[in-house]
Structures are given as structure tokens and as C-alpha cells.
């Protein structure tokens, strides 16, 4: 019988992200969301809505999301040109415009919060 080899990101996207999204949208989200954000965006090619959980850092009205192992991930490419994004940070939703910033070898998505 042939073995099935799953992507290392399969468990994250299929199991961990949905569970964390539920937690971050609950009352516990204000505490858990101090370093974890729910990122919601519309795919540039498909037009489908996507949600994922990322770590972030806040610098005034700018949210910085480092993309680890960027060459193996594609979600961040939706922000190579500025695009709308909704962020759930510490229990509150924020609309923002995000874009990619390349910092040496790193890829960072920066989102400017509105208001």
C-alpha cells in the first residue's frame, strides 16, 4: 500500500487555523489576540474569501506580519499590490490596506489600519 505524504501545512490550514479562528473570535480572543491575528482577505485570482491565523507586531497604526518560509507559501502574494484586508486583533476587527515589504531575505506584509 502506498503511503500518503501530506504537506506540512495541511494540518495547520485544515485543523489548527479553523480552531484558532474560532478561539480568536470568542471572548478569549481579546487575550489570545495580543500576538495572533485573524487575517481575512479576498484572493486576487479566485475572488474567494480566505482566513488564516498569523503572528503580528503592532507599530503605531501599522501591523507587521512576518511570512516565515515565504517561498513555500502563496497567501502573501495577494498583497504584492496594496489590497484590502480585515484583521482581528485582540478581540477587535480592523479594516486595513496591506502590501508586501521585502526586508533583505524576509517577506513582511504591512497593513495600515484605518482611522
N, C-alpha and C positions, 0 to 999 in steps of 0.2 A: 504494500500500500504506500503510495506517495505521500510524503509529509507536506503539509501546507505551511508556507512561510509567510507570516504576516508582517506588514510594515511596523516598525517600532512606534509609529504614530497612530496606528489603528486603535490601540487601547485608549490612548489619550483622547482622540477625537470621538470615538464611539462610546466610551464608558465614562472616563474622568470628566471631560468637558460638560456633558449633559448634567451630571451630578453636581459639579461645581456651579454651573449656571443656576440651577435650582436653589442651591445654598446661598449664592450671592444675591439672588433676587428675594430671599426670605428676610425675616427680621435679623438674622445673624449676619446678613450682608454688610451692615454698617461696620462691624468689627473685622470680618474676614476680608472686606474690600479695601482695606488700607493699603494693601500691596498687590491685590489681584483685581483685575478689571474684566468685565464682560465687554468684548468688542463686537459690535453689530454693524454690518456693512452690506452693501449690495454688490455682488460680483460684477466686474467690469464687462465680462463677456457673456455671462449667463443671465444676468439680471436677477438672479436668485439671492435671497437674504441669507446671510451666514452669521453665525455666532461662535465665538471662541473665547477662551479664558487666557489671559496673559498676565505677566508681572508688569508693573509700571512704576515710574517715578514721576513725581509732580514737581515742576519748576515754575512757580507762579501760575499763569494761565496755560502753561504748556505741559502736556503729558508726553513722556518719552517711553516708548515700548521697544526694548531691545529684541531683535529677532535672532535667537540662537539657531545655529545650523541653517542659516538663511538659504544656502544653495539647494537644500533639500525641501524647502517649504515654498509655497506659492502665494499664500494669502496676502502677504505684504506687497506683492506686485500690483494689487488693486490701488495702491497709493503712490505709484511712481509719478502720477499726476495728481494734484490736490483733489480730494474726494471727501464727500460727507461720511461721517461715522457717528455712531451713538455709543457712548461709553457709560458703563455702570461703575461708578467709583464710590466706595464706602457707602453703599446703600442709596445713592442718588444717580439719576440718569442725566447725562450731559450730551448736548449736540456739539459737534466739533467738525473741523476740517482737518484732514490728516494728509501728510505727504512723507515720502521716504527721504531720509538723510543718510548718506554713506559717510561713515566716520572711520577712516583708514580701511581696515578689512571688515568692520562691523556694519550691519544694516540696522538702522533705527527708524521706527515710524514715529513721527512727531505729530501730535494733534493739538491744535489751538482751540481751547474752549471758548465758546461764545458767551458774551455777557459777562 
